[in-house]
Amino acid sequence: MIDASMLLHMISALDTLEKLIPGDDAGEYAVKKREWEALKKACWAEYRARERGMGV
């Protein structure tokens, strides 16, 4: 099971990937960036849900 710290590590890794990949708005990089952004949003949503569940 993925814990909260792992979610934060994934978010950080996705941020790093976005910074390393060229800012191309077309082609394969654009598709990957959209996928990473969607994954990052899902990670943040899961992290927030867990924090609310813990009463933090």
SERO-4910 file (N, C-alpha, C, O; in steps of 0.05 Angstrom, whole numbers):
BEGIN
 pado doro    nc1    nc2    nc3   cac1   cac2   cac3    cc1    cc2    cc3    oc1    oc2    oc3
  Met    A     17    -24      0      0      0      0     18     25      0     39     25     13
  Ile    A      9     45    -14     24     70    -16     17     88      7     -7     93     12
  Asp    A     37     97     22     31    115     44     34    145     36     42    150     13
  Ala    A     28    163     54     28    192     47     56    201     38     58    217     20
  Ser    A     77    192     51    104    201     43    111    191     15    124    206      0
  Met    A    101    168      7    106    158    -20     91    175    -40    102    181    -62
  Leu    A     67    184    -33     52    201    -51     67    228    -55     69    237    -78
  Leu    A     78    239    -34     94    264    -37    119    259    -53    127    277    -69
  His    A    132    236    -51    155    230    -67    148    228    -97    162    237   -114
  Met    A    125    216   -102    116    214   -130    110    241   -142    117    247   -165
  Ile    A     97    258   -126     91    285   -136    117    300   -142    119    313   -162
  Ser    A    136    298   -124    162    311   -128    176    301   -153    187    316   -169
  Ala    A    175    274   -157    188    262   -181    174    272   -206    187    278   -226
  Leu    A    147    274   -206    133    283   -229    140    313   -235    142    320   -258
  Asp    A    142    329   -214    151    357   -218    178    358   -231    182    374   -250
  Thr    A    196    341   -222    223    341   -234    222    332   -263    236    345   -280
  Leu    A    207    312   -270    205    303   -297    194    326   -315    204    330   -337
  Glu    A    174    340   -305    163    362   -321    183    384   -326    183    396   -348
  Lys    A    201    388   -308    222    409   -311    244    400   -330    256    416   -344
  Leu    A    249    374   -331    271    363   -347    264    360   -377    281    362   -394
  Ile    A    238    356   -382    229    351   -409    225    378   -423    214    396   -411
  Pro    A    232    380   -449    229    405   -463    200    415   -462    181    399   -460
  Gly    A    197    441   -463    171    454   -462    154    452   -487    137    469   -492
  Asp    A    159    432   -503    145    427   -528    115    422   -523    108    405   -508
  Asp    A     98    438   -537     69    435   -534     57    415   -553     33    411   -554
  Ala    A     74    402   -569     64    383   -589     81    358   -587    103    358   -576
  Gly    A     71    337   -598     87    312   -600     85    295   -575     68    299   -557
  Glu    A    104    276   -574    103    256   -552    108    268   -525     97    259   -505
  Tyr    A    124    289   -523    129    302   -497    104    315   -486    100    313   -462
  Ala    A     88    327   -503     64    339   -494     45    318   -482     31    323   -462
  Val    A     43    295   -495     26    274   -485     36    264   -458     20    261   -440
  Lys    A     61    260   -455     73    252   -430     68    272   -408     60    265   -385
  Lys    A     72    298   -414     67    319   -394     38    319   -385     33    323   -361
  Arg    A     19    315   -403     -9    314   -395    -14    290   -378    -29    292   -358
  Glu    A     -2    267   -384     -5    243   -368      6    248   -340     -6    240   -320
  Trp    A     30    260   -338     43    265   -313     26    285   -296     23    281   -272
  Glu    A     15    305   -309     -1    325   -295    -26    311   -284    -34    317   -261
  Ala    A    -39    294   -299    -62    279   -289    -55    261   -265    -70    260   -246
  Leu    A    -32    248   -267    -23    231   -246    -17    247   -221    -23    239   -198
  Lys    A     -4    270   -225      3    288   -202    -23    298   -188    -24    299   -164
  Lys    A    -43    305   -204    -69    314   -192    -81    291   -176    -92    296   -154
  Ala    A    -80    267   -186    -91    244   -172    -76    239   -146    -88    232   -126
  Cys    A    -50    241   -147    -33    238   -123    -40    259   -102    -43    252    -78
  Trp    A    -43    284   -110    -51    305    -91    -78    300    -79    -82    303    -55
  Ala    A    -97    291    -96   -124    286    -86   -123    263    -65   -136    265    -45
  Glu    A   -108    243    -71   -106    220    -52    -92    229    -26   -101    222     -4
  Tyr    A    -71    245    -29    -57    255     -5    -76    271     12    -76    268     37
  Arg    A    -90    290      0   -109    307     15   -131    290     29   -138    296     52
  Ala    A   -141    271     15   -162    253     26   -151    239     51   -165    236     71
  Arg    A   -127    229     49   -115    215     72   -110    234     95   -114    226    118
  Glu    A   -101    258     89    -96    277    111   -122    285    125   -123    287    149
  Arg    A   -144    288    109   -170    294    121   -179    271    138   -191    274    160
  Gly    A   -175    247    129   -183    223    143   -168    219    169   -178    207    188
  Met    A   -144    231    171   -128    228    195   -134    252    214   -124    252    237
  Gly    A   -151    270    205   -157    293    222   -136    314    224   -135    329    244
  Val    A   -118    315    204    -96    334    204   -105    359    190    -89    378    188
***
